């Protein structure tokens, strides 16, 4: 026998509550004669009625529901009146919305509501009273072919995206921002699945906090979620930014649909778009290298490792002076290009985040994140603080380099 989804409780008050002949509490699932789908908004109507005077619902004491989400446990109410058992009653209705997240039976456990009776003609209520509401249940269906991820069911859903760059031909140090916007009727924005971006070698991935907004228009809810990710191209190569698919069930047509946001393939050149900065830096580096070579030959330094280390430090020093100059300018992108050029002097496949993880501290990593954010936003770059962190990390790097060289020198030769 199908469980009834509508419960009508008749409660008789006596003693201090004798001025109210009868109080009725009614809870039911709206549109219970229609199929209910996973991810759909399910409306629960809770009514409190009094046969003499008026009664309001001040609080709904509902615990979490296994397999479903509740987003507003104490919504606003509306005044209602109806005839019950031949008596004219008045009171209040409140509606809560739950969203099933799995198929099968969803049980709403027994809960209570706090009601506040008011005698006819009185301007204030009496003391609050807690009244139980028996459990309810319904069956949620999963559309055939639905994936294992989060599913939303609605009458209308739109997914759009914006790229900050039109061209897919970029240079090392460039950045592109990808904005994803998802909106749907009868669903709050927080139900939409967050944007997922895989970490890729050679790319810096930086996510902004999502923007979630719920709009009401003549009682119609429309939830909106906007995600934004900025991708910094840190090394030359070809990178595929994949498609994003949003699966949803159309309650109007009864069909499972997928909205696909096309990805892009970017070709990253090793030469920066700031050609003048690069050219100047390369000239400095080449000149420094020539000077170092002449100095080494004149000094007659014979050990190969000392000659390489001296060349590295000299050319690196010139590149880092270029970093200092760029830090004094109000151009985060120019500073990033200079840093990547400097990193090329240290090691192949240089990455700023990896360098600071090895040679910096937590503050340095935080300053790097703020610096990257300044590349694509109007926030202050705070380049002075970032340069301070980079300078200290550079010192740590060369201290470790010298320490390693000394340790290798003290090791006895192998297979004498």
C-alpha positions as CSV (number, residue, x, y, z in Angstrom):
1,X,0.0,0.0,0.0
2,X,1.4,3.3,-1.1
3,X,2.5,5.4,1.9
4,X,0.5,8.5,2.3
5,X,2.6,11.6,1.8
6,X,0.1,13.9,3.5
7,X,-0.2,13.9,7.3
8,X,-2.9,15.7,9.2
9,X,-2.6,15.9,12.9
10,X,-5.4,17.0,15.2
11,X,-4.2,18.2,18.6
12,X,-6.5,19.2,21.4
13,X,-5.3,21.8,23.9
14,X,-6.4,22.1,27.4
15,X,-5.3,24.0,30.6
16,X,-3.3,27.1,29.7
17,X,-4.2,26.6,26.0
18,X,-7.9,26.1,26.4
19,X,-8.7,29.3,24.5
20,X,-7.8,27.4,21.3
21,X,-10.3,24.7,20.7
22,X,-8.3,22.9,18.1
23,X,-4.9,23.2,16.4
24,X,-4.1,21.4,13.2
25,X,-0.7,20.7,11.7
26,X,-0.5,19.5,8.1
27,X,2.6,18.5,6.1
28,X,2.7,17.2,2.5
29,X,4.8,16.9,-0.5
30,X,3.6,19.1,-3.3
31,X,2.9,17.6,-6.7
32,X,3.2,14.1,-5.3
33,X,1.3,12.6,-8.2
34,X,4.2,13.4,-10.6
35,X,7.5,11.7,-10.9
36,X,10.4,13.1,-8.8
37,X,13.9,13.1,-10.3
38,X,17.3,13.2,-8.8
39,X,18.5,16.8,-8.6
40,X,15.0,18.3,-8.8
41,X,13.6,20.8,-6.4
42,X,11.0,19.1,-4.1
43,X,8.6,21.3,-2.3
44,X,7.4,20.4,1.2
45,X,4.4,22.4,2.5
46,X,3.9,22.7,6.2
47,X,0.7,24.3,7.5
48,X,-0.4,25.3,11.0
49,X,-4.0,26.2,11.6
50,X,-6.1,27.2,14.6
51,X,-9.9,27.0,14.9
52,X,-10.1,30.0,17.2
53,X,-7.7,32.8,16.6
54,X,-4.5,32.5,14.5
55,X,-1.3,30.5,14.8
56,X,2.1,31.0,13.2
57,X,5.2,28.8,12.6
58,X,8.2,30.4,14.2
59,X,10.7,27.6,13.6
60,X,11.1,24.3,11.7
61,X,13.3,21.8,13.5
62,X,14.4,19.5,10.7
63,X,17.6,17.4,10.8
64,X,19.7,16.5,7.8
65,X,18.1,14.1,5.3
66,X,20.1,11.1,4.1
67,X,20.5,11.4,0.3
68,X,19.1,14.9,0.0
69,X,20.0,18.5,0.6
70,X,18.1,21.2,2.5
71,X,19.1,24.7,1.8
72,X,16.6,26.8,3.8
73,X,15.2,25.3,7.0
74,X,13.3,28.4,8.1
75,X,11.8,30.3,5.2
76,X,9.2,33.0,5.2
77,X,5.6,32.1,5.5
78,X,2.2,33.2,4.1
79,X,-1.1,33.5,5.9
80,X,-3.7,30.9,5.0
81,X,-7.3,30.0,6.0
82,X,-9.4,27.0,5.2
83,X,-12.2,24.9,6.6
84,X,-11.3,21.8,8.6
85,X,-14.0,19.4,9.9
86,X,-16.6,22.1,9.4
87,X,-14.6,24.8,11.3
88,X,-13.1,27.9,9.8
89,X,-9.4,27.9,10.7
90,X,-6.6,30.4,10.0
91,X,-2.8,30.2,10.4
92,X,0.4,30.1,8.4
93,X,2.1,28.0,5.7
94,X,5.8,27.6,5.2
95,X,7.5,25.8,2.4
96,X,10.9,24.1,2.5
97,X,12.8,22.8,-0.5
98,X,14.9,19.7,-0.6
99,X,17.0,18.3,-3.5
100,X,17.4,14.5,-3.8
101,X,21.0,13.5,-4.7
102,X,20.5,9.8,-5.3
103,X,17.8,7.5,-6.7
104,X,15.6,5.4,-4.5
105,X,13.5,6.1,-1.4
106,X,14.2,9.4,0.3
107,X,12.9,9.5,3.9
108,X,12.3,12.7,5.7
109,X,12.6,11.8,9.4
110,X,10.1,12.9,12.0
111,X,10.6,16.6,13.0
112,X,9.0,19.2,15.0
113,X,7.8,22.8,14.4
114,X,7.5,25.6,16.9
115,X,4.2,27.4,16.7
116,X,2.9,30.6,18.4
117,X,-0.9,30.8,18.9
118,X,-2.6,34.1,19.1
119,X,-6.2,34.6,20.3
120,X,-8.8,36.1,18.1
121,X,-8.5,39.9,18.3
122,X,-5.2,39.8,20.2
123,X,-2.1,41.6,18.9
124,X,0.5,39.4,20.5
125,X,1.0,35.6,20.6
126,X,1.1,33.4,23.7
127,X,4.0,31.1,24.6
128,X,5.6,29.0,21.9
129,X,4.7,25.3,21.6
130,X,6.6,22.5,19.9
131,X,4.5,20.1,17.9
132,X,5.8,16.9,16.2
133,X,5.4,16.2,12.5
134,X,5.5,12.5,11.4
135,X,8.0,11.3,8.8
136,X,7.4,11.6,5.0
137,X,9.0,9.8,2.1
138,X,9.1,9.8,-1.6
139,X,11.0,8.0,-4.4
140,X,13.5,9.8,-6.6
141,X,14.3,8.5,-10.0
142,X,17.6,8.7,-11.9
143,X,17.3,9.3,-15.7
144,X,18.6,6.5,-17.8
145,X,22.1,7.2,-19.0
146,X,23.0,9.7,-16.3
147,X,26.6,9.8,-15.2
148,X,28.0,9.3,-11.7
149,X,28.6,13.0,-11.1
150,X,26.2,15.6,-9.7
151,X,23.0,15.8,-11.7
152,X,20.6,18.8,-11.8
153,X,17.0,18.5,-13.0
154,X,15.2,21.7,-14.1
155,X,13.0,23.2,-16.8
156,X,15.8,25.4,-18.2
157,X,19.6,25.5,-17.9
158,X,22.1,27.6,-19.8
159,X,25.9,27.2,-19.8
160,X,28.2,29.9,-21.3
161,X,31.8,30.8,-21.3
162,X,34.2,33.7,-22.1
163,X,37.9,33.7,-22.9
164,X,40.0,36.8,-22.2
165,X,42.1,36.1,-25.4
166,X,40.9,35.6,-28.9
167,X,44.2,34.3,-30.3
168,X,45.5,30.8,-29.4
169,X,49.0,31.9,-30.4
170,X,50.6,33.1,-27.2
171,X,54.1,33.6,-25.6
172,X,55.7,32.5,-22.3
173,X,54.4,34.7,-19.6
174,X,51.0,35.4,-21.2
175,X,47.8,34.5,-19.3
176,X,44.3,33.7,-20.4
177,X,41.2,33.8,-18.2
178,X,38.3,31.4,-18.7
179,X,35.0,32.3,-17.2
180,X,32.2,29.7,-16.9
181,X,28.6,30.7,-16.1
182,X,25.8,28.2,-15.3
183,X,22.2,29.3,-14.6
184,X,19.0,27.3,-14.1
185,X,15.4,27.7,-12.9
186,X,14.3,26.4,-9.5
187,X,17.8,25.6,-8.4
188,X,20.1,27.5,-6.1
189,X,23.6,28.4,-7.5
190,X,25.4,26.3,-4.9
191,X,24.1,23.1,-6.3
192,X,26.1,23.4,-9.6
193,X,29.2,21.4,-9.7
194,X,32.5,23.4,-9.3
195,X,34.8,23.9,-12.2
196,X,37.5,21.3,-12.3
197,X,40.9,22.0,-14.0
198,X,43.7,19.5,-14.1
199,X,47.2,20.6,-13.1
200,X,49.4,20.5,-16.2
201,X,53.2,20.8,-16.3
202,X,54.1,24.1,-17.9
203,X,50.9,25.9,-16.9
204,X,50.1,27.9,-13.8
205,X,46.4,27.3,-12.8
206,X,44.8,29.9,-10.5
207,X,41.2,29.8,-9.5
208,X,39.1,32.6,-8.2
209,X,36.4,32.3,-5.6
210,X,33.2,31.3,-7.4
211,X,30.4,33.8,-7.6
212,X,27.0,32.4,-6.5
213,X,23.8,34.3,-6.8
214,X,20.1,33.3,-6.4
215,X,17.7,35.6,-8.1
216,X,13.9,35.8,-7.5
217,X,11.6,37.2,-10.1
218,X,7.9,37.1,-9.2
219,X,8.4,34.0,-7.1
220,X,10.6,32.3,-9.7
221,X,14.1,31.2,-8.4
222,X,17.0,31.2,-10.8
223,X,20.4,30.2,-9.5
224,X,23.6,31.4,-11.1
225,X,27.2,30.2,-10.5
226,X,30.2,31.8,-12.2
227,X,33.6,30.2,-12.0
228,X,36.9,31.8,-13.3
229,X,40.3,30.2,-13.8
230,X,43.4,32.0,-15.0
231,X,46.0,30.0,-16.9
232,X,49.5,31.3,-17.0
233,X,51.7,29.9,-19.7
234,X,55.1,29.2,-18.0
235,X,56.8,27.2,-20.7
236,X,56.9,26.8,-24.4
237,X,54.8,24.1,-26.0
238,X,51.3,23.1,-27.1
239,X,48.6,22.9,-24.5
240,X,45.1,21.5,-24.8
241,X,42.5,23.1,-22.5
242,X,39.7,20.5,-22.5
243,X,36.0,20.8,-23.1
244,X,33.6,21.2,-20.1
245,X,30.4,19.2,-20.1
246,X,27.4,20.0,-17.9
247,X,24.8,17.2,-17.7
248,X,21.2,18.0,-16.8
249,X,17.7,16.5,-17.0
250,X,15.1,18.5,-18.8
251,X,11.9,18.3,-16.8
252,X,9.8,19.6,-19.7
253,X,10.9,17.2,-22.4
254,X,11.9,14.3,-20.0
255,X,15.3,14.1,-21.7
256,X,18.8,13.9,-20.4
257,X,20.9,16.7,-22.0
258,X,24.5,17.8,-22.0
259,X,25.8,21.3,-22.5
260,X,29.3,21.4,-23.9
261,X,31.7,24.3,-23.6
262,X,34.4,24.0,-26.2
263,X,38.0,24.0,-25.0
264,X,41.0,25.4,-26.9
265,X,44.5,24.4,-28.0
266,X,47.2,27.0,-27.3
267,X,50.6,27.2,-28.9
268,X,53.1,28.9,-26.6
269,X,56.2,30.5,-28.1
270,X,59.4,30.7,-26.0
271,X,59.8,34.4,-27.0
272,X,57.7,36.8,-24.9
273,X,55.2,39.1,-26.5
274,X,57.2,41.9,-24.8
275,X,59.9,41.7,-27.4
276,X,61.8,44.7,-26.2
277,X,62.1,43.4,-22.7
278,X,63.2,40.0,-23.9
279,X,65.7,41.4,-26.4
280,X,67.2,43.7,-23.8
281,X,67.5,40.8,-21.3
282,X,69.1,38.5,-23.9
283,X,71.6,41.2,-24.8
284,X,72.5,41.6,-21.2
285,X,72.8,37.9,-20.8
286,X,75.0,37.4,-23.9
287,X,77.2,40.3,-22.9
288,X,77.6,39.0,-19.4
289,X,78.5,35.6,-20.7
290,X,81.2,37.0,-23.0
291,X,82.7,39.1,-20.1
292,X,82.7,36.1,-17.8
293,X,84.4,33.9,-20.4
294,X,87.2,36.6,-20.9
295,X,87.6,36.9,-17.2
296,X,87.8,33.2,-16.7
297,X,90.4,32.8,-19.5
298,X,92.5,35.7,-18.1
299,X,92.4,34.3,-14.6
300,X,93.4,30.9,-15.9
301,X,90.9,29.1,-13.8
302,X,91.3,25.4,-14.5
303,X,88.7,23.5,-12.5
304,X,85.7,22.9,-14.8
305,X,83.1,23.1,-12.0
306,X,84.4,26.4,-10.8
307,X,84.3,27.8,-14.3
308,X,80.7,26.7,-14.9
309,X,79.6,28.0,-11.5
310,X,81.2,31.4,-12.0
311,X,79.6,31.7,-15.5
312,X,76.2,30.7,-14.1
313,X,76.4,33.2,-11.2
314,X,77.6,36.1,-13.4
315,X,74.9,35.6,-16.1
316,X,72.3,34.9,-13.5
317,X,73.3,38.1,-11.6
318,X,72.7,40.2,-14.7
319,X,69.4,38.6,-15.3
320,X,68.3,39.2,-11.7
321,X,69.3,42.8,-11.9
322,X,66.9,43.0,-14.8
323,X,64.2,41.4,-12.5
324,X,64.9,44.2,-10.0
325,X,64.4,46.9,-12.6
326,X,61.1,45.3,-13.8
327,X,59.9,45.2,-10.2
328,X,60.2,49.0,-10.0
329,X,57.8,49.3,-12.9
330,X,54.0,49.0,-12.6
331,X,53.8,46.0,-15.0
332,X,53.3,42.6,-13.4
333,X,53.5,40.9,-16.8
334,X,56.9,42.5,-17.5
335,X,58.2,41.3,-14.1
336,X,56.9,37.8,-14.8
337,X,58.8,37.7,-18.1
338,X,62.0,38.9,-16.4
339,X,61.6,36.2,-13.7
340,X,61.1,33.4,-16.3
341,X,64.2,34.6,-18.2
342,X,66.2,34.7,-15.0
343,X,65.0,31.2,-14.1
344,X,66.3,29.9,-17.5
345,X,69.7,30.8,-16.2
346,X,69.3,28.5,-13.2
347,X,67.8,25.3,-14.6
348,X,66.0,23.8,-17.4
349,X,62.2,23.7,-17.0
350,X,62.3,26.4,-14.3
351,X,59.0,27.0,-12.5
352,X,58.4,29.8,-10.0
353,X,56.2,27.8,-7.7
354,X,58.6,24.8,-7.6
355,X,61.6,27.2,-6.9
356,X,59.8,28.8,-4.0
357,X,58.7,25.5,-2.6
358,X,62.3,24.4,-2.4
359,X,64.0,27.7,-1.4
360,X,61.2,29.9,0.1
361,X,58.7,29.7,2.8
362,X,54.9,29.9,3.2
363,X,55.0,33.7,3.0
364,X,56.9,33.5,-0.3
365,X,54.3,31.1,-1.8
366,X,51.5,33.4,-0.7
367,X,53.2,36.4,-2.3
368,X,53.6,34.4,-5.5
369,X,49.8,33.7,-5.6
370,X,49.1,37.4,-5.0
371,X,51.5,38.3,-7.7
372,X,49.8,36.0,-10.2
373,X,46.4,37.4,-9.3
374,X,47.6,40.9,-10.0
375,X,48.5,39.8,-13.6
376,X,44.8,39.4,-14.5
377,X,43.1,41.7,-12.1
378,X,43.2,45.3,-11.1
379,X,44.4,44.5,-7.6
380,X,47.7,46.1,-6.4
381,X,50.7,44.0,-7.5
382,X,52.6,44.3,-4.2
383,X,55.8,43.7,-6.3
384,X,58.1,45.0,-3.6
385,X,57.1,42.3,-1.1
386,X,57.2,39.7,-3.8
387,X,60.7,40.8,-4.9
388,X,61.8,40.6,-1.3
389,X,60.7,37.0,-1.1
390,X,62.4,36.1,-4.4
391,X,65.6,37.7,-3.2
392,X,65.7,35.7,-0.1
393,X,64.8,32.5,-2.0
394,X,67.7,33.2,-4.4
395,X,70.1,33.5,-1.5
396,X,68.9,30.2,-0.1
397,X,69.4,28.6,-3.5
398,X,73.0,29.6,-3.9
399,X,73.8,28.7,-0.2
400,X,72.5,25.2,-0.9
401,X,74.5,25.1,-4.2
402,X,77.7,26.0,-2.4
403,X,77.0,23.6,0.4
404,X,76.4,20.8,-2.1
405,X,79.7,21.6,-3.9
406,X,81.7,21.6,-0.6
407,X,80.2,18.2,0.3
408,X,81.1,16.7,-3.0
409,X,84.6,18.0,-2.7
410,X,85.0,16.3,0.7
411,X,83.7,12.9,-0.5
412,X,86.5,10.4,-1.2
413,X,87.0,9.3,-4.8
414,X,85.1,6.3,-5.9
415,X,87.1,3.1,-7.0
416,X,90.5,4.6,-6.3
